């Protein structure tokens, strides 16, 4: 299959770098880049030996349906591109998180196409593929912490100019929304949220969210106003406490007598994510994290926005 990047920005470049190394391992080739900015598109084309297209329409006209696009364009374009690819018979599609910024349109697409088609659309919630998180899931399956009581996530850092079309909830907090639901295995029973503005009047820059699952509570703090970058989750259980650092890819477990560091085989999460998606293409199976999970995360994110309406500053 011909693989390609749609959007040659920061994440598009990261996917291009990884896929240029991985594609041949699974019998594919990195073949094209779609980028409306001619200078950026031609630069990426020259760097990786790709064919440059200015638009998705031009790509589909020239290449047809035998392609696998990796959508890394602005969030506001995601859903229209997914719709265009699916309606033209493209089978496997990767789209960066979040799935989109229009919940109504995302739900319309979920009704427009078959379940089997949408299960081959992968949404890039990258932290699911962080080796430290994978190791945490193993530790939980071994009952290393006992029953969960509280989970606290903190995902903060400085403002990134490249993210201007969505607020911090769809940009950052959605990572932990996804992980929270994955850990609990169900949707929260109650949501409380607060969010605040610092750089924009259109999009929130800081938020505080509480998910009540009945059995435990998960709080999420996310902002893009902290001068340093931090990505951590602390899980308190009846038997032990675990601290996960997504950046360092470390997992420490504390009991009343011991502090233990779980062995984590470190690897770039984006490389793990892309490889798992390529495996699903080769096997003909559904994507590791499908359109429906991306839609569920978007639905919860919009509930967080709605719940926090009266609490915004």
C-alpha positions in Angstrom: 0.0 0.0 0.0 1.0 3.6 -0.6 1.3 5.5 2.7 1.3 9.2 3.0 1.2 12.2 5.2 -1.7 14.7 5.1 -0.4 17.9 6.7 3.4 18.5 6.8 3.5 20.3 10.2 5.0 19.1 13.4 3.1 15.8 13.8 3.1 15.2 10.0 6.9 15.4 10.0 7.1 13.1 13.0 5.0 10.5 11.2 7.0 10.9 8.0 10.3 10.2 9.9 8.9 7.0 11.5 7.1 5.7 8.5 10.1 6.2 6.2 11.8 3.6 8.5 8.8 1.3 9.2 6.9 1.1 5.9 9.0 -1.4 4.1 9.0 -3.8 7.1 5.3 -4.3 6.4 5.5 -4.3 2.6 4.3 -0.7 2.2 6.0 2.4 0.8 5.9 6.0 2.1 4.8 7.6 -1.2 3.1 11.0 -0.8 2.5 14.2 1.1 -0.5 16.5 1.0 0.2 20.0 2.0 -1.4 23.2 0.7 1.7 25.3 1.6 3.9 24.7 -1.5 7.2 25.4 0.2 6.5 23.1 3.1 5.1 20.4 0.8 8.0 20.5 -1.6 10.5 20.5 1.2 8.9 17.4 2.8 8.7 15.8 -0.7 12.4 16.3 -1.3 13.4 15.1 2.1 11.7 11.7 1.9 11.4 11.3 -1.9 7.6 11.7 -1.9 5.1 12.9 -4.4 3.6 16.2 -3.4 -0.1 17.0 -3.7 -1.7 20.3 -2.8 -5.1 18.9 -1.8 -6.9 15.7 -0.8 -9.0 16.1 -4.0 -5.9 16.1 -6.1 -4.5 13.1 -4.2 -7.6 11.0 -4.7 -7.9 12.0 -8.4 -4.3 10.8 -9.1 -3.9 7.9 -6.6 -7.4 6.5 -6.2 -8.4 4.4 -3.1 -5.2 2.3 -2.8 -3.7 4.5 -0.2 -3.3 4.9 3.6 -3.4 8.5 4.6 -2.0 9.7 8.0 -4.0 12.9 8.7 -2.0 15.4 10.7 -3.6 18.6 9.5 -5.4 21.1 11.8 -8.1 19.6 13.9 -10.8 21.6 12.1 -10.1 19.7 8.9 -10.0 16.1 10.3 -13.7 15.1 9.8 -14.0 16.5 6.3 -10.9 14.6 5.3 -12.1 11.3 6.9 -15.5 11.7 5.1 -13.7 12.4 1.8 -11.4 9.4 2.1 -14.2 7.0 3.2 -16.6 8.1 0.4 -13.8 7.4 -2.1 -13.2 3.9 -0.9 -10.1 4.4 1.1 -10.0 1.5 3.6 -7.5 2.3 6.3 -7.1 5.9 7.7 -5.0 7.3 10.5 -6.1 10.6 12.1 -4.3 12.5 14.8 -6.3 13.2 18.0 -8.7 14.7 18.6 -11.0 13.1 16.1 -12.3 16.5 15.3 -13.8 19.7 16.7 -17.4 19.3 15.5 -19.3 16.7 17.6 -22.4 16.8 15.4 -20.4 16.1 12.3 -18.5 13.3 14.0 -21.7 11.6 15.0 -23.2 12.0 11.5 -20.1 10.2 10.1 -20.6 7.4 12.6 -24.1 6.9 11.2 -23.1 7.4 7.5 -20.6 4.5 7.3 -20.6 0.9 8.4 -19.1 -0.3 11.6 -16.5 -2.4 9.8 -15.4 0.7 7.8 -15.1 3.0 10.9 -13.2 0.3 12.8 -10.4 0.7 10.3 -10.1 4.4 11.0 -7.5 4.8 13.8 -7.4 7.9 16.1 -4.0 8.7 17.4 -4.3 8.8 21.1 -0.6 8.3 21.5 -0.4 7.9 25.3 -2.1 4.5 25.0 1.1 3.3 23.3 3.5 4.8 25.8 5.6 1.9 27.2 5.1 3.1 30.7 1.3 3.1 30.4 1.4 -0.3 28.8 3.5 -1.5 31.8 1.0 0.2 34.2 -1.9 -1.8 32.6 0.1 -5.0 33.2 0.7 -4.0 36.9 -3.0 -3.4 37.4 -3.9 -6.7 35.8 -1.6 -8.3 38.4 -3.5 -6.5 41.2 -0.3 -4.6 42.2 -2.3 -1.6 43.6 -5.4 -3.3 44.8 -8.7 -1.5 44.2 -8.3 2.1 42.9 -9.4 4.9 45.2 -8.1 8.0 43.3 -6.3 8.8 40.1 -4.7 12.2 39.6 -3.4 13.3 36.2 -1.4 16.5 35.5 -0.6 17.5 31.9 0.8 21.0 31.7 3.3 23.0 29.8 3.9 26.3 27.9 1.7 27.6 25.2 2.4 26.0 21.8 1.7 28.6 19.0 1.1 25.7 16.5 -2.0 24.7 18.4 -4.4 27.6 17.8 -7.7 26.0 16.6 -8.7 24.2 19.8 -8.6 24.7 23.5 -6.7 22.8 26.1 -9.5 20.3 26.7 -9.4 19.0 23.1 -5.6 19.5 22.8 -4.2 18.1 26.1 -6.9 16.9 28.5 -8.3 14.6 25.9 -5.3 12.4 26.4 -6.2 11.8 30.0 -9.9 11.6 29.2 -9.1 8.6 27.0 -6.7 7.0 29.5 -9.2 7.5 32.4 -12.0 5.7 30.5 -9.6 3.0 29.4 -8.4 2.4 33.0 -12.0 2.4 34.4 -13.4 0.3 31.6 -16.5 2.4 31.5 -17.8 6.0 31.3 -17.8 8.3 34.3 -21.0 8.5 36.3 -20.6 12.2 37.0 -18.4 15.0 35.6 -17.4 18.3 37.2 -15.2 20.7 35.4 -13.7 24.2 35.5 -11.8 26.0 32.8 -10.1 29.3 32.3 -8.8 31.7 29.6 -5.3 33.2 29.5 -4.3 33.8 25.9 -7.6 33.6 24.0 -11.2 34.6 24.3 -12.2 31.7 22.1 -10.4 28.7 23.6 -9.7 27.7 27.2 -6.0 27.5 28.3 -6.4 25.8 31.6 -8.9 23.2 33.0 -9.6 21.1 36.0 -11.8 18.1 35.6 -13.2 15.5 38.0 -14.6 12.1 36.9 -16.6 10.2 39.4 -16.8 6.5 38.6 -18.6 5.4 41.8 -15.7 3.1 42.7 -13.0 5.8 42.4 -12.4 9.4 41.4 -10.1 10.6 38.6 -9.0 14.3 38.6 -7.3 15.8 35.6 -5.4 19.1 35.5 -4.3 20.4 32.1 -3.0 23.8 31.0 -0.8 25.5 28.5 0.4 28.3 30.8 3.0 26.4 33.0 6.6 27.3 32.0 7.7 23.7 32.1 6.3 20.5 30.6 4.9 17.8 32.9 3.0 14.6 32.1 2.3 12.5 35.2 -0.4 10.3 36.7 -0.6 9.1 40.3 -2.8 6.2 41.1 -3.8 5.4 44.8 -5.0 2.0 45.5 -5.9 0.0 48.6 -2.5 -1.8 48.5 -0.1 0.7 46.9 0.5 3.9 45.1 1.9 4.2 41.6 3.4 7.2 39.9 3.7 7.2 36.1 5.8 9.7 34.2 4.9 9.7 30.6 7.9 11.8 29.5 10.5 9.8 31.4 8.6 6.6 30.7 9.0 5.5 34.3 6.6 3.7 36.7 7.2 3.7 40.4 5.1 1.7 42.9 5.1 2.6 46.6 3.8 0.2 49.4 4.0 0.7 53.1 7.5 -1.0 53.1 8.9 -0.7 49.6 9.5 1.7 46.7 9.8 -0.3 43.5 10.6 0.8 40.0 8.9 -1.2 37.3 11.1 -2.2 34.4 10.0 -0.2 31.3 11.5 -1.0 27.9 11.6 2.6 26.6 10.5 3.3 23.0 9.1 6.3 21.2 5.3 6.1 21.7 4.6 7.4 18.2 6.7 4.6 16.7 4.8 2.0 18.8 1.5 3.6 17.7 2.4 3.7 14.0 3.7 0.1 14.0 0.6 -1.2 15.7 -1.5 0.5 13.0 0.7 -1.0 10.2 0.2 -4.4 11.8 -3.6 -4.0 11.6 -3.4 -3.1 7.9 -1.2 -6.2 7.2 -3.5 -8.5 9.1 -6.7 -6.9 7.8 -8.0 -6.4 11.3 -9.6 -3.4 12.9 -7.4 -0.5 14.0 -6.0 -0.7 17.6 -8.0 2.4 18.6 -10.9 3.0 16.3 -13.2 5.9 15.2 -15.7 4.9 17.8 -13.2 5.3 20.7 -12.2 8.6 19.3 -15.8 9.7 19.0 -16.5 8.6 22.6 -13.6 10.7 23.8 -14.9 13.6 21.8 -18.3 13.2 23.3 -16.9 13.2 26.9 -14.7 16.2 26.1 -17.8 18.1 25.0 -19.6 17.1 28.2 -16.6 18.5 30.1 -17.0 21.8 28.1 -20.7 21.9 28.8 -20.4 21.1 32.5 -17.8 23.8 32.9 -19.7 26.6 31.2 -20.9 28.1 34.4 -17.4 27.7 35.9 -15.3 29.4 33.3 -13.2 32.6 34.0 
